[in-house]
Amino acid sequence: MNSKKPSRRKFLASGAAVAGAAAAAVRPASAQTAAPAAAPAPTSEAGKKGIKELIAYGERSRFVTSLREPADGRPSPDAFGLTFHVVTPLGESVGSITPSSLHYVAAHRGFYVPEIDPKEHRLMIHGMVDRPLIFTMDELKCFPSVTRVHFLECIGNRSTRTRNTVAQTHGMTSCSEWTGVLLSTLLKEAGVQSGGSWIVSEGGEEVKGASSVSLSKAMDDCLVAWGQNGEPVRPQQGFPLRLIVPGFEGIYQTKYLRRVKVVDRYYMTYNDYGHLQKDPKVVALTNQIGPKSVITFPAGGQQLKGPGFYEISGLAWSGGGAVRRVEVSTDGGRMWKEAELRTPTYRMAHTRFALPWTWDGKECEILSRCTDELGTVQPTRAQAAKYWNEPLTPQFGVKGADNTIQVWKIASDGSVHNGNFV
Amino acid sequence: MNSKKPSRRKFLASGAAVAGAAAAAVRPASAQTAAPAAAPAPTSEAGKKGIKELIAYGERSRFVTSLREPADGRPSPDAFGLTFHVVTPLGESVGSITPSSLHYVAAHRGFYVPEIDPKEHRLMIHGMVDRPLIFTMDELKCFPSVTRVHFLECIGNRSTRTRNTVAQTHGMTSCSEWTGVLLSTLLKEAGVQSGGSWIVSEGGEEVKGASSVSLSKAMDDCLVAWGQNGEPVRPQQGFPLRLIVPGFEGIYQTKYLRRVKVVDRYYMTYNDYGHLQKDPKVVALTNQIGPKSVITFPAGGQQLKGPGFYEISGLAWSGGGAVRRVEVSTDGGRMWKEAELRTPTYRMAHTRFALPWTWDGKECEILSRCTDELGTVQPTRAQAAKYWNEPLTPQFGVKGADNTIQVWKIASDGSVHNGNFV
């Protein structure tokens, strides 16, 4: 079988820049001189030494050190502050799923999590319903279940020019495969009464973290989730039960869910800082996230080794539905190229995008913009300032969810920095 | 808004059995008497006590105790045997992704894993190629990457009537989101020479676990993976680099991949027990897995609490492509109902299926069968015995990959047992 010529031709035809650049990226010296018999440095010494890994529940390599770190500007977890946030190390992310151990955490009552025995946990559906119901975990699992991939994002996830890594600018978004029962299934079981138009969800935290959600959203796609990435929801994510309100900001995703009350109006809760706004623009941009995207490689704090071929890679998502398109610019926003979407475009889920790119070694700015299924396009900071009728200064802050375009600046030495100059 | 009547009607119309049974499943006593103001037992005591969880890298709840256990009939990991296998606790699985910590492990050289520093690791492509190449991990990551969901399954994953849990009968299959570069990209870069028709892949283990794969498969969909479920491949899965040969039995998925040699024939390797068979039927059934399915709830060792509504749930997969259909029988195989597919039907990936079901409390047998995109249907043990022209006895063993239908028997006390009587 001579697969060489046709396959080479096809490859070159489909991506000449890739092929040429990749050849430059592999180390030419070793590639040229490697005799077929000369295998790479053997790892058998390491093999002989070996490590006794946990067999029952595996662990990662000691060479893998990605960690969540406190969000810039928030009290450190060690300070036992009431509010703390830790961010997902997006700069080291691959694919579309966030490992559960690295899912961002935002908490407003310190970083203790309720230690809930799932056998004792109950969920009550009550208020304006025909049949108030209380469910055990086992009973909930008897209902038809669904599995869906959704991102969660804190509205505090906002770029500034003062933070330099993609973990710090965008690390308060994460994406999981959630499994549970649709809230609509439980509400139909209870029978929503005439006049019921909102729900209040309550969690089992000390201050009973609660949020008001419209009944139409509750009946649409909200999920009472017990599963996350193939195992029970993690404690920091609300074990044993979390309400998922797809596309809405993180605070609606009630952890330790224990009560859903059907009511006839929006109820104020502990979580209502900023949700009851007079400005309809703010209201419109407060619940729902995006469309949004960010390049995770090359990103602030990372280092290119020199001119040559790279793959620009990043994540895109939208609270308005599925990602339709991501464009990438490598010249500060003058020219845009359509990136490839490398993972499925689920609604309200992270989608991995990528664009092969040859860096010529000159200073440049790279950025990405997302268009979602509604046709909404991610704005620049300048566009956002114009929308809010405010001057574009470094102090300008987007009200509501900030989905503005992140610029990364690559210096001629290959170092990458936050390029949001204003 | 009166959402009660239309939604109830719609729900009842679409699944009367579900609605009726679910009402029975919720505890009628508490449901009837619960006053809206009487919240479930508060968890605030637990909240006050709290636990200081690992912030940097989160952990699961102490109430979640799913573990991998040694496969029945294999030397225990503690015995330092050359061969050991630990199985995924499929009975507690949700969704389609296996948590990396619970991915099954099959090893033939003891359970030490090479401790490889990714900075030192190299992959060599050589043999019948124009340009032998050696890649560092960083260089590999410059190539266009792909992210794909694939199952891995050990050919030792075979049902018997002597094992009683779904972990023991089917736990040597797991499913991950893998990220890496297509092997075809690297082979095209090296330039396969005329006459190259097979590859031999070699891992960094002591005995250099190796497998021969046809060049056509290698150029089709094989993946050189560094990412698993959003983070680096786990050590027990081949950190830092694993060859994924989608749909083929586990032993082809070379861990600690360090060498791919293009050759002109099938090469014998350490792993070749049973691959060079004279019987073409065995050859045909040795490489490629499935179509296959198994019910994970209710399954052997589990316990139903009494008559009422349940959701039968399980996993289906095929080495031949995507799952097209899964049928479930609750009467020993006389009547079949089409199950719902609850997760996307990726090619060579686990797909979650489910069927709402009301158990009348009588002894019964439940089973599932998968049809894949090629139209191939999962066989019964009787069909397999006929195919092999052997008598159907308890001792009958399927040669090659065993994808026969698993029967679970539910006793009138709700206990579930292996129902593979022969």
Interface residues (C-beta under 8 A of the other chain):
Chain A: M1 N2 S3 K4 S7 R8 F11 G15 V18 A19 A22 A23 A25 V26 R27 S30 A31 Q32 A34 A35 P36 A39 P40 A41 P42 T43 S44 A46 G47 K48 K49 G50 I51 K52 E53 I55 A56 Y57 G58 E59 R60 S61 R62 F63 V64 S66 L67 R68 E69 P77 V86 E92 S93 V94 G95 S96 I97 T98 P99 S100 S101 L102 H103 V105 F111 Y112 V113 P114 E115 I116 D117 P118 K119 E120 H121 R122 L123 M124 H126 G127 D130 R131 P132 L133 I134 F135 T136 D138 E139 K141 C142 F143 P144 S145 V146 T147 E177 W178 T179 S184 T185 L187 K188 E189 G191 V192 Q193 S194 G195 G196 S197 G204 E205 E206 L215 S216 M219 W226 G227 N229 G230 E231 P232 R234 P235 Q236 F239 P240 Y256 R258 R259 K261 K305 G308 F309 Y310 E311 S313 E340 R342 T343 P344 R352 A354 P356
Chain B: M1 N2 S3 K4 S7 R8 K10 F11 G15 V18 A19 A21 A22 A23 A25 V26 R27 S30 A31 Q32 A34 A35 P36 A39 P40 A41 P42 T43 S44 A46 G47 K48 K49 G50 I51 K52 E53 I55 A56 Y57 G58 E59 R60 S61 R62 F63 V64 S66 L67 R68 E69 P77 V86 E92 S93 V94 G95 S96 I97 T98 P99 S100 S101 L102 H103 V105 F111 Y112 V113 P114 E115 I116 D117 P118 K119 E120 H121 R122 L123 M124 H126 G127 D130 R131 P132 L133 I134 F135 T136 D138 E139 K141 C142 F143 P144 S145 V146 T147 E177 W178 T179 S184 T185 L187 K188 E189 G191 V192 Q193 S194 G195 G196 S197 G204 E205 E206 L215 S216 M219 W226 G227 N229 G230 E231 P232 R234 P235 Q236 F239 P240 Y256 R258 R259 K261 K305 G308 F309 Y310 E311 S313 E340 R342 T343 P344 R352 A354 P356
